Amino acid sequence: MQKLMYTRYERARIIGARALQISMGAPLLIKTQKIDPLEIAIDEYTQNMIPITVKRK
């Protein structure tokens, strides 16, 4: 699977949206001991586990 290159704005939006989901009680996609939603979302992003995509025109 090819990893897409996102701009820093897209990356921030993806991680921010996922952190919000986690803070609202969404299940985690990775095993971690961290409790901060932002740190968990960053870890999920670096492991390519976030099921969010970007549509470009």
Secondary structure as a PSIPRED ss2 file (coil, helix, strand):
# PSIPRED VFORMAT (PSIPRED V4.0)

   1 M C   1.000  0.000  0.000
   2 Q C   1.000  0.000  0.000
   3 K C   1.000  0.000  0.000
   4 L C   1.000  0.000  0.000
   5 M C   1.000  0.000  0.000
   6 Y C   1.000  0.000  0.000
   7 T C   1.000  0.000  0.000
   8 R H   0.000  1.000  0.000
   9 Y H   0.000  1.000  0.000
  10 E H   0.000  1.000  0.000
  11 R H   0.000  1.000  0.000
  12 A H   0.000  1.000  0.000
  13 R H   0.000  1.000  0.000
  14 I H   0.000  1.000  0.000
  15 I H   0.000  1.000  0.000
  16 G H   0.000  1.000  0.000
  17 A H   0.000  1.000  0.000
  18 R H   0.000  1.000  0.000
  19 A H   0.000  1.000  0.000
  20 L H   0.000  1.000  0.000
  21 Q H   0.000  1.000  0.000
  22 I H   0.000  1.000  0.000
  23 S H   0.000  1.000  0.000
  24 M C   1.000  0.000  0.000
  25 G C   1.000  0.000  0.000
  26 A C   1.000  0.000  0.000
  27 P C   1.000  0.000  0.000
  28 L C   1.000  0.000  0.000
  29 L C   1.000  0.000  0.000
  30 I C   1.000  0.000  0.000
  31 K C   1.000  0.000  0.000
  32 T C   1.000  0.000  0.000
  33 Q C   1.000  0.000  0.000
  34 K C   1.000  0.000  0.000
  35 I C   1.000  0.000  0.000
  36 D C   1.000  0.000  0.000
  37 P H   0.000  1.000  0.000
  38 L H   0.000  1.000  0.000
  39 E H   0.000  1.000  0.000
  40 I H   0.000  1.000  0.000
  41 A H   0.000  1.000  0.000
  42 I H   0.000  1.000  0.000
  43 D H   0.000  1.000  0.000
  44 E H   0.000  1.000  0.000
  45 Y H   0.000  1.000  0.000
  46 T H   0.000  1.000  0.000
  47 Q C   1.000  0.000  0.000
  48 N C   1.000  0.000  0.000
  49 M C   1.000  0.000  0.000
  50 I C   1.000  0.000  0.000
  51 P C   1.000  0.000  0.000
  52 I C   1.000  0.000  0.000
  53 T C   1.000  0.000  0.000
  54 V C   1.000  0.000  0.000
  55 K C   1.000  0.000  0.000
  56 R C   1.000  0.000  0.000
  57 K C   1.000  0.000  0.000
